Amino acid sequence: MKIIDLRSDTQTQPTEQMRKAMYAAEVGDDVAGEDKSMNALEEKAARLIGKESAMFVTSGTQGNLVAILSHCSKADEILVGSESHIFWNENAAVSSLVGAQTRMVNNETDGTLNIEHLATSFRPSSGPQFPYTTLVCLENTHNRCNGAAISPEHTSAVAKITHDNGAALHIDGARIFNAAIALETDASYIVRDADSVTFCLSKGLSGPVGSLLCGSKEFIETARKWRRMLGAGMRQAGSLAAAGIVALDEMIDRLSIDHDNAKILANNISNIPGITIDAANIQTNIVIFEVDNKLTNTAIVVNRLKEKGVLVSTYFGVISGGGSFIRMVTHRHINRNDIDEASKILRSVMADLRQT
């Protein structure tokens, strides 16, 4: 039985060109700044994002953590979206490792931050009882909001409010190149007003390991100290960097294929009884839908799909008022035939559940 793995684009494998580049990579001591391959990757990443400097980290979660450590001090407060990855999926790192606290700003269903709520969420600057609001984090694309691509205009509006209140703006841009493709613009334009940005190599870009944290030269110098403190500096890291260079050179433009497949998938399943999906608003490679809890529950659907060779993920949502959702993510190992087959299997599973 063929497995159609739609759990995440983290399931992607390195390309043959990446494997060859890894084998042939020129390496050196990256902690000492002597790995030429890593230096080349970081310079390329900084150019693509439009920032002065960049630093390799092993994951997007680590990149976000190092960014927050670099922007904030203990007892500070950071503002994050109510559906953000930093709040939901990063193991309370802000409180446990940074020593700061998070405060939620309402996410709209399109992944944007509610501007009115954001503007009134900064702490007063006077009074010893208040933490300092030093950072705002904005996610793009937005994982839990259907992979929504956040516009440059919204990003700039958030940046203005943030900077007017004396705080910095960090973009959790794990899939920022998906946003750029969907919005038909450059990633650097989307994040031009942000103070720091992370993006992942190991999702749709198919790199084996790693993310990049980008920002000013001074910011990245501080970030390198925090990375070292976390034990995350690496020595001969050029083999990983070589794969990352291939990812940035060859894999960005093809993300449009994943987006097209996601839209086809959403349309295919939109008329299945017992499923609720906003198919018209799929922008990138993430498809999220809800099942009728009067008919069944997500755990049963996920298990039935798995039995038939389709792997998906599930999560609990806030915006919906507490519903449970199923997520499907397209990537380069998923072709049109897989999309059609997964759609047929889901239709069959839901039909069987209606008869039981």
MIBA-322133 format. One record per residue (C-alpha): residue number from 1; residue in one letter; x, y, z. Coordinates in pm, 1 decimal, m for minus. Each point is the difference from the previous one (the first is absolute). Layout:
<recs>
{rec NUM; 'A'; {X; Y; Z}}
...
</recs>
This chain:
<recs>
{rec 1; 'M'; {0.0; 0.0; 0.0}}
{rec 2; 'K'; {134.8; 338.5; m97.0}}
{rec 3; 'I'; {16.3; 253.1; 282.0}}
{rec 4; 'I'; {m119.3; 352.8; m82.0}}
{rec 5; 'D'; {160.2; 208.1; 273.4}}
{rec 6; 'L'; {m182.5; 330.5; 41.6}}
{rec 7; 'R'; {95.1; 58.1; 363.8}}
{rec 8; 'S'; {249.1; 275.9; m74.6}}
{rec 9; 'D'; {246.3; 134.9; m254.1}}
{rec 10; 'T'; {265.8; m94.2; 255.5}}
{rec 11; 'Q'; {m28.9; m348.1; m153.2}}
{rec 12; 'T'; {194.2; 114.2; m307.0}}
{rec 13; 'Q'; {328.4; m172.2; m82.2}}
{rec 14; 'P'; {314.6; 172.5; m132.2}}
{rec 15; 'T'; {27.8; 5.2; m377.9}}
{rec 16; 'E'; {272.1; m186.9; m185.7}}
{rec 17; 'Q'; {170.5; 331.5; m73.4}}
{rec 18; 'M'; {m0.1; 80.1; 371.4}}
{rec 19; 'R'; {158.0; m334.7; 83.6}}
{rec 20; 'K'; {274.2; 56.2; m256.2}}
{rec 21; 'A'; {61.9; 351.1; 130.0}}
{rec 22; 'M'; {23.4; m128.9; 356.3}}
{rec 23; 'Y'; {259.0; m258.0; m100.8}}
{rec 24; 'A'; {214.4; 254.8; m182.8}}
{rec 25; 'A'; {m39.6; 289.9; 244.9}}
{rec 26; 'E'; {300.6; 197.2; 116.3}}
{rec 27; 'V'; {m16.8; 8.9; 378.9}}
{rec 28; 'G'; {172.0; 173.0; 289.3}}
{rec 29; 'D'; {m60.7; 104.6; 360.2}}
{rec 30; 'D'; {m325.0; 193.6; m12.0}}
{rec 31; 'V'; {22.4; 110.9; 363.6}}
{rec 32; 'A'; {319.8; 178.6; m99.6}}
{rec 33; 'G'; {m165.6; 132.6; m317.6}}
{rec 34; 'E'; {227.8; m211.8; m219.8}}
{rec 35; 'D'; {m252.9; m220.1; m179.7}}
{rec 36; 'K'; {m15.2; 145.4; m351.5}}
{rec 37; 'S'; {m312.4; m192.9; m94.3}}
{rec 38; 'M'; {m185.1; 123.9; 307.6}}
{rec 39; 'N'; {118.7; 355.1; m56.8}}
{rec 40; 'A'; {m133.3; m18.6; m355.6}}
{rec 41; 'L'; {m339.1; m130.8; 118.2}}
{rec 42; 'E'; {m35.5; 270.7; 262.0}}
{rec 43; 'E'; {93.0; 273.6; m246.4}}
{rec 44; 'K'; {m252.3; m134.3; m251.7}}
{rec 45; 'A'; {m273.2; m19.6; 263.2}}
{rec 46; 'A'; {62.3; 357.3; 112.8}}
{rec 47; 'R'; {m24.1; 124.2; m359.2}}
{rec 48; 'L'; {m323.1; m186.7; m68.4}}
{rec 49; 'I'; {m163.3; 133.7; 315.8}}
{rec 50; 'G'; {141.0; 348.6; m41.9}}
{rec 51; 'K'; {185.7; 15.8; 329.9}}
{rec 52; 'E'; {363.3; 74.8; 82.7}}
{rec 53; 'S'; {89.8; m336.5; 143.4}}
{rec 54; 'A'; {m121.7; m354.2; 63.9}}
{rec 55; 'M'; {83.8; m296.8; 220.9}}
{rec 56; 'F'; {m66.9; m372.2; m44.1}}
{rec 57; 'V'; {m196.1; m177.2; 272.7}}
{rec 58; 'T'; {m106.2; m362.0; 17.9}}
{rec 59; 'S'; {m375.6; 66.0; m1.9}}
{rec 60; 'G'; {m261.4; 269.7; m28.0}}
{rec 61; 'T'; {m89.5; m44.3; 366.1}}
{rec 62; 'Q'; {362.8; 60.3; 92.8}}
{rec 63; 'G'; {9.8; 302.1; m229.3}}
{rec 64; 'N'; {m305.8; 150.5; 167.3}}
{rec 65; 'L'; {145.5; m68.7; 344.2}}
{rec 66; 'V'; {334.9; 160.0; m83.2}}
{rec 67; 'A'; {m178.9; 298.9; m152.7}}
{rec 68; 'I'; {m210.8; 52.2; 311.5}}
{rec 69; 'L'; {304.8; m38.3; 225.0}}
{rec 70; 'S'; {179.2; 260.6; m211.2}}
{rec 71; 'H'; {m287.6; 248.5; 8.4}}
{rec 72; 'C'; {m122.8; m44.7; 357.6}}
{rec 73; 'S'; {109.4; m7.7; 362.8}}
{rec 74; 'K'; {m140.0; m194.6; 292.8}}
{rec 75; 'A'; {m338.8; 124.4; 120.6}}
{rec 76; 'D'; {m79.5; 159.4; m336.5}}
{rec 77; 'E'; {m324.5; m70.0; m183.3}}
{rec 78; 'I'; {m38.9; m98.9; m363.4}}
{rec 79; 'L'; {m317.8; 21.2; m205.8}}
{rec 80; 'V'; {m85.2; m305.6; m209.5}}
{rec 81; 'G'; {m298.7; m108.5; m204.0}}
{rec 82; 'S'; {m263.2; m212.0; 171.6}}
{rec 83; 'E'; {55.4; m272.6; m262.0}}
{rec 84; 'S'; {377.2; 44.6; m33.1}}
{rec 85; 'H'; {251.7; m282.3; m16.9}}
{rec 86; 'I'; {207.2; 174.3; 268.2}}
{rec 87; 'F'; {m294.1; m16.0; 240.8}}
{rec 88; 'W'; {m134.1; m345.0; m87.4}}
{rec 89; 'N'; {292.5; m211.5; m113.8}}
{rec 90; 'E'; {328.4; 113.7; 152.6}}
{rec 91; 'N'; {m18.8; m156.5; 346.2}}
{rec 92; 'A'; {m42.9; 322.7; 198.9}}
{rec 93; 'A'; {357.2; 94.6; m88.1}}
{rec 94; 'V'; {m72.4; 370.0; 46.2}}
{rec 95; 'S'; {m85.3; m45.8; 367.5}}
{rec 96; 'S'; {232.2; m288.6; 85.6}}
{rec 97; 'L'; {317.3; 103.4; m184.0}}
{rec 98; 'V'; {m34.4; 372.0; m71.3}}
{rec 99; 'G'; {m169.1; 87.3; 328.4}}
{rec 100; 'A'; {m249.9; 222.2; m178.1}}
{rec 101; 'Q'; {m375.1; m39.2; m28.7}}
{rec 102; 'T'; {m223.3; m18.2; m303.6}}
{rec 103; 'R'; {m319.2; 196.3; m42.9}}
{rec 104; 'M'; {m242.5; m101.6; m271.4}}
{rec 105; 'V'; {m128.0; 233.3; m268.7}}
{rec 106; 'N'; {m302.2; m129.3; m188.3}}
{rec 107; 'N'; {73.5; m161.1; m333.9}}
{rec 108; 'E'; {m262.0; 51.8; m268.5}}
{rec 109; 'T'; {m97.3; m300.4; m210.6}}
{rec 110; 'D'; {231.8; 124.0; m276.4}}
{rec 111; 'G'; {301.3; m18.6; 232.0}}
{rec 112; 'T'; {33.4; 374.8; 49.4}}
{rec 113; 'L'; {17.8; 157.3; 343.6}}
{rec 114; 'N'; {m301.2; 201.7; 107.7}}
{rec 115; 'I'; {145.9; 348.2; m36.7}}
{rec 116; 'E'; {m226.6; 163.7; 259.1}}
{rec 117; 'H'; {81.8; m269.2; 255.4}}
{rec 118; 'L'; {371.3; 28.7; m76.3}}
{rec 119; 'A'; {0.6; 377.6; 40.5}}
{rec 120; 'T'; {m152.0; m23.9; 348.6}}
{rec 121; 'S'; {215.0; m291.3; 119.7}}
{rec 122; 'F'; {325.9; 182.6; 73.2}}
{rec 123; 'R'; {67.8; 52.1; 369.3}}
{rec 124; 'P'; {16.4; 352.4; 142.3}}
{rec 125; 'S'; {357.4; 123.2; 25.7}}
{rec 126; 'S'; {m52.3; 127.9; 353.3}}
{rec 127; 'G'; {m55.1; m201.5; 313.9}}
{rec 128; 'P'; {226.0; m259.9; 164.4}}
{rec 129; 'Q'; {m273.9; m262.4; m16.8}}
{rec 130; 'F'; {5.2; m31.9; m379.8}}
{rec 131; 'P'; {232.9; m207.5; m217.9}}
{rec 132; 'Y'; {153.4; 171.1; m300.6}}
{rec 133; 'T'; {m155.2; m94.7; m333.8}}
{rec 134; 'T'; {313.8; m46.0; m207.3}}
{rec 135; 'L'; {m100.4; m224.8; m289.8}}
{rec 136; 'V'; {m286.1; m85.1; m234.7}}
{rec 137; 'C'; {6.5; m326.4; m196.7}}
{rec 138; 'L'; {m189.4; m45.0; m327.1}}
{rec 139; 'E'; {m24.2; m335.3; m181.0}}
{rec 140; 'N'; {16.7; m25.1; m382.0}}
{rec 141; 'T'; {m130.5; m220.1; m149.8}}
{rec 142; 'H'; {m237.3; m78.7; 282.3}}
{rec 143; 'N'; {m1.1; m370.2; 76.4}}
{rec 144; 'R'; {m320.8; m25.3; 201.2}}
{rec 145; 'C'; {m190.9; 245.3; m221.5}}
{rec 146; 'N'; {m7.9; m206.3; m319.9}}
{rec 147; 'G'; {355.3; 91.9; m98.6}}
{rec 148; 'A'; {m108.9; 360.4; m54.0}}
{rec 149; 'A'; {251.6; 230.6; m166.5}}
{rec 150; 'I'; {27.6; 325.2; 194.8}}
{rec 151; 'S'; {22.7; 304.6; m224.2}}
{rec 152; 'P'; {282.7; 255.6; 0.2}}
{rec 153; 'E'; {m258.4; 265.3; 86.5}}
{rec 154; 'H'; {m113.2; m177.6; 315.5}}
{rec 155; 'T'; {359.6; m72.8; 97.3}}
{rec 156; 'S'; {88.4; 367.6; m36.5}}
{rec 157; 'A'; {m306.5; 105.7; 201.0}}
{rec 158; 'V'; {101.0; m234.9; 280.9}}
{rec 159; 'A'; {358.0; 128.0; m20.3}}
{rec 160; 'K'; {m109.9; 364.0; 29.9}}
{rec 161; 'I'; {m210.3; m62.4; 309.6}}
{rec 162; 'T'; {279.3; m211.3; 147.2}}
{rec 163; 'H'; {275.9; 252.5; m62.7}}
{rec 164; 'D'; {m216.0; 292.3; 113.1}}
{rec 165; 'N'; {m26.1; m180.1; 333.4}}
{rec 166; 'G'; {374.2; m55.1; 27.5}}
{rec 167; 'A'; {m5.9; m373.9; m70.6}}
{rec 168; 'A'; {156.3; m218.1; m269.6}}
{rec 169; 'L'; {m177.8; m216.4; m259.2}}
{rec 170; 'H'; {104.0; m360.9; m60.7}}
{rec 171; 'I'; {m141.7; m200.9; m290.2}}
{rec 172; 'D'; {m37.0; m374.1; 48.4}}
{rec 173; 'G'; {36.9; m58.5; m372.2}}
{rec 174; 'A'; {42.9; m376.1; m2.5}}
{rec 175; 'R'; {m179.6; m2.6; m336.7}}
{rec 176; 'I'; {71.0; 358.9; m106.0}}
{rec 177; 'F'; {88.0; m107.9; m354.0}}
{rec 178; 'N'; {m341.8; m163.9; m30.6}}
{rec 179; 'A'; {m143.9; 339.8; 89.7}}
{rec 180; 'A'; {218.1; 171.8; m259.2}}
{rec 181; 'I'; {m110.6; m241.3; m273.5}}
{rec 182; 'A'; {m367.3; 33.6; 95.4}}
{rec 183; 'L'; {16.4; 379.9; 11.0}}
{rec 184; 'E'; {216.7; 20.0; m312.7}}
{rec 185; 'T'; {262.9; 215.7; 164.7}}
{rec 186; 'D'; {342.9; m32.7; 158.9}}
{rec 187; 'A'; {39.5; m126.9; 354.3}}
{rec 188; 'S'; {221.3; 300.5; 71.3}}
{rec 189; 'Y'; {m287.2; 234.7; m86.2}}
{rec 190; 'I'; {m242.2; m175.3; 233.7}}
{rec 191; 'V'; {236.6; 24.0; 298.2}}
{rec 192; 'R'; {165.5; 331.3; m84.0}}
{rec 193; 'D'; {m120.5; 167.2; 321.4}}
{rec 194; 'A'; {75.6; m292.8; 231.9}}
{rec 195; 'D'; {297.4; m0.5; 235.3}}
{rec 196; 'S'; {64.3; m373.6; m25.7}}
{rec 197; 'V'; {m124.5; m294.5; m204.9}}
{rec 198; 'T'; {33.6; m377.2; 20.7}}
{rec 199; 'F'; {m63.9; m234.3; m292.4}}
{rec 200; 'C'; {30.4; m376.3; m39.4}}
{rec 201; 'L'; {202.2; m196.7; m252.3}}
{rec 202; 'S'; {m143.6; m337.4; 100.1}}
{rec 203; 'K'; {m367.3; 44.6; m88.4}}
{rec 204; 'G'; {m112.1; 62.1; m357.7}}
{rec 205; 'L'; {354.4; 86.9; m107.8}}
{rec 206; 'S'; {100.2; m363.2; 75.5}}
{rec 207; 'G'; {325.6; 71.3; 181.6}}
{rec 208; 'P'; {104.5; m270.3; 247.8}}
{rec 209; 'V'; {56.8; 225.4; 302.3}}
{rec 210; 'G'; {m17.5; 357.0; 109.2}}
{rec 211; 'S'; {m140.0; 349.9; m3.3}}
{rec 212; 'L'; {144.4; 348.5; m35.7}}
{rec 213; 'L'; {m40.8; 291.3; 238.2}}
{rec 214; 'C'; {41.5; 334.6; m177.2}}
{rec 215; 'G'; {38.0; 354.1; 128.7}}
{rec 216; 'S'; {243.0; 285.0; 43.0}}
{rec 217; 'K'; {370.5; m68.0; 41.1}}
{rec 218; 'E'; {m14.1; 103.5; 365.0}}
{rec 219; 'F'; {m305.2; m217.8; 65.2}}
{rec 220; 'I'; {160.5; m308.4; m154.7}}
{rec 221; 'E'; {317.6; 54.3; 202.9}}
{rec 222; 'T'; {m214.7; m13.8; 312.8}}
{rec 223; 'A'; {m187.2; m302.3; m135.1}}
{rec 224; 'R'; {327.4; m188.0; m51.7}}
{rec 225; 'K'; {75.0; 35.1; 371.0}}
{rec 226; 'W'; {m339.7; m141.2; 91.4}}
{rec 227; 'R'; {35.4; m283.8; m250.6}}
{rec 228; 'R'; {333.2; m88.5; 157.8}}
{rec 229; 'M'; {m151.9; 12.8; 349.2}}
{rec 230; 'L'; {m266.1; m247.7; m111.0}}
{rec 231; 'G'; {271.1; m239.8; m120.9}}
{rec 232; 'A'; {m113.1; 42.6; m358.3}}
{rec 233; 'G'; {320.8; 117.9; m163.1}}
{rec 234; 'M'; {135.1; m254.0; m247.5}}
{rec 235; 'R'; {343.5; m63.4; m139.3}}
{rec 236; 'Q'; {22.0; m149.4; m351.9}}
{rec 237; 'A'; {m357.3; 93.3; m88.8}}
{rec 238; 'G'; {68.4; 68.1; m367.1}}
{rec 239; 'S'; {m162.4; m321.1; m118.1}}
{rec 240; 'L'; {m332.9; 120.4; 136.7}}
{rec 241; 'A'; {62.2; 345.2; m141.8}}
{rec 242; 'A'; {68.9; m141.6; m345.8}}
{rec 243; 'A'; {m342.6; m164.3; m4.0}}
{rec 244; 'G'; {m153.2; 326.9; 117.9}}
{rec 245; 'I'; {157.7; 190.2; m288.4}}
{rec 246; 'V'; {m153.8; m244.4; m247.5}}
{rec 247; 'A'; {m335.0; 40.9; 176.4}}
{rec 248; 'L'; {8.9; 377.4; m40.9}}
{rec 249; 'D'; {125.1; m15.3; m358.1}}
{rec 250; 'E'; {m228.3; m272.1; m134.4}}
{rec 251; 'M'; {m302.5; m63.4; 221.1}}
{rec 252; 'I'; {m176.8; 332.1; 57.7}}
{rec 253; 'D'; {m173.6; 38.6; m336.1}}
{rec 254; 'R'; {m136.9; m354.5; 2.9}}
{rec 255; 'L'; {m203.1; 76.5; 315.3}}
{rec 256; 'S'; {m275.3; 120.2; m235.2}}
{rec 257; 'I'; {m57.7; m365.3; m94.7}}
{rec 258; 'D'; {m72.4; m83.2; 363.5}}
{rec 259; 'H'; {m240.7; 293.0; 18.5}}
{rec 260; 'D'; {m185.8; m115.6; m310.5}}
{rec 261; 'N'; {m26.8; m352.4; 139.1}}
{rec 262; 'A'; {m133.7; 132.0; 330.9}}
{rec 263; 'K'; {m270.8; 197.9; m178.8}}
{rec 264; 'I'; {m99.0; m306.0; m203.6}}
{rec 265; 'L'; {m10.5; m210.1; 316.8}}
{rec 266; 'A'; {m218.3; 255.4; 177.3}}
{rec 267; 'N'; {m241.2; 20.0; m292.7}}
{rec 268; 'N'; {m14.3; m379.2; m26.9}}
{rec 269; 'I'; {m109.7; m44.3; 360.2}}
{rec 270; 'S'; {m213.1; 313.1; 37.8}}
{rec 271; 'N'; {m323.2; m177.9; m93.7}}
{rec 272; 'I'; {49.9; m306.8; 220.3}}
{rec 273; 'P'; {m292.3; m18.9; 246.8}}
{rec 274; 'G'; {118.9; 40.5; 358.9}}
{rec 275; 'I'; {297.9; 219.8; m89.4}}
{rec 276; 'T'; {25.1; 376.6; 38.1}}
{rec 277; 'I'; {278.9; 175.3; m187.9}}
{rec 278; 'D'; {65.8; 349.6; m129.5}}
{rec 279; 'A'; {129.2; m123.2; m336.1}}
{rec 280; 'A'; {m14.8; 339.7; m168.7}}
{rec 281; 'N'; {258.8; 145.0; 236.3}}
{rec 282; 'I'; {279.1; m255.3; m37.0}}
{rec 283; 'Q'; {305.7; 207.5; m91.5}}
{rec 284; 'T'; {299.2; m224.9; 55.5}}
{rec 285; 'N'; {64.7; m366.6; 80.6}}
{rec 286; 'I'; {m206.9; m51.1; 315.7}}
{rec 287; 'V'; {m356.5; m134.4; m8.3}}
{rec 288; 'I'; {m199.0; m1.7; 324.3}}
{rec 289; 'F'; {m351.6; m134.0; 45.9}}
{rec 290; 'E'; {m243.7; m86.6; 275.4}}
{rec 291; 'V'; {m210.3; m314.2; 25.7}}
{rec 292; 'D'; {m356.8; m2.9; 127.7}}
{rec 293; 'N'; {29.9; m107.1; 364.2}}
{rec 294; 'K'; {m357.2; m126.9; m8.8}}
{rec 295; 'L'; {112.9; m253.2; m257.6}}
{rec 296; 'T'; {344.5; m96.3; 128.8}}
{rec 297; 'N'; {316.8; 152.0; 144.6}}
{rec 298; 'T'; {338.6; 86.8; m142.2}}
{rec 299; 'A'; {182.6; m285.7; 171.6}}
{rec 300; 'I'; {m220.6; m257.4; m170.6}}
{rec 301; 'V'; {41.9; 165.2; m340.2}}
{rec 302; 'V'; {377.7; 21.8; 42.2}}
{rec 303; 'N'; {21.6; m368.6; 93.8}}
{rec 304; 'R'; {m225.5; m112.0; m286.6}}
{rec 305; 'L'; {208.7; 200.2; m246.5}}
{rec 306; 'K'; {318.2; m151.7; 139.2}}
{rec 307; 'E'; {m138.1; m349.9; m47.4}}
{rec 308; 'K'; {m46.1; 85.5; m367.1}}
{rec 309; 'G'; {345.8; 155.1; m42.8}}
{rec 310; 'V'; {m72.8; 372.5; 42.2}}
{rec 311; 'L'; {184.2; 174.6; 283.3}}
{rec 312; 'V'; {m131.8; 331.5; 134.2}}
{rec 313; 'S'; {31.9; 202.2; 320.6}}
{rec 314; 'T'; {m252.5; 150.7; 238.5}}
{rec 315; 'Y'; {m15.6; 293.3; 239.9}}
{rec 316; 'F'; {m230.4; 189.8; 232.3}}
{rec 317; 'G'; {m99.2; 352.5; m104.6}}
{rec 318; 'V'; {m79.2; 325.7; 177.7}}
{rec 319; 'I'; {m145.1; 218.2; m275.6}}
{rec 320; 'S'; {m275.1; m253.5; m65.3}}
{rec 321; 'G'; {m105.9; 7.0; 364.1}}
{rec 322; 'G'; {181.0; m319.5; 88.0}}
{rec 323; 'G'; {m53.3; m229.0; m295.5}}
{rec 324; 'S'; {225.8; m286.9; m99.2}}
{rec 325; 'F'; {153.9; 10.0; m346.3}}
{rec 326; 'I'; {180.0; m219.3; m251.0}}
{rec 327; 'R'; {294.5; 140.5; m193.0}}
{rec 328; 'M'; {143.3; m114.9; m332.3}}
{rec 329; 'V'; {323.4; 149.2; m135.4}}
{rec 330; 'T'; {117.3; m37.0; m359.1}}
{rec 331; 'H'; {367.1; m20.9; m93.8}}
{rec 332; 'R'; {227.8; m119.6; m278.5}}
{rec 333; 'H'; {m56.3; m369.6; 72.4}}
{rec 334; 'I'; {m374.9; 41.5; m55.4}}
{rec 335; 'N'; {m110.5; m0.2; m363.8}}
{rec 336; 'R'; {m336.4; 51.3; m167.2}}
{rec 337; 'N'; {m77.8; m372.6; 5.5}}
{rec 338; 'D'; {62.8; m3.6; 375.7}}
{rec 339; 'I'; {m235.9; 295.2; 41.2}}
{rec 340; 'D'; {m275.5; m176.6; m190.8}}
{rec 341; 'E'; {54.5; m327.5; 186.7}}
{rec 342; 'A'; {3.5; 167.0; 342.9}}
{rec 343; 'S'; {m321.2; 183.3; m88.6}}
{rec 344; 'K'; {m170.2; m325.5; m102.9}}
{rec 345; 'I'; {112.2; m174.4; 317.5}}
{rec 346; 'L'; {m127.7; 281.8; 222.1}}
{rec 347; 'R'; {m332.8; m3.5; m184.4}}
{rec 348; 'S'; {m22.9; m376.5; 54.9}}
{rec 349; 'V'; {88.1; 27.1; 369.3}}
{rec 350; 'M'; {m264.5; 265.5; 60.6}}
{rec 351; 'A'; {m260.4; m202.2; m191.6}}
{rec 352; 'D'; {72.7; m306.3; 214.5}}
{rec 353; 'L'; {m32.5; 205.3; 318.7}}
{rec 354; 'R'; {m337.1; 134.3; m108.0}}
{rec 355; 'Q'; {m127.2; m356.2; m37.4}}
{rec 356; 'T'; {114.9; m118.8; 343.2}}
</recs>
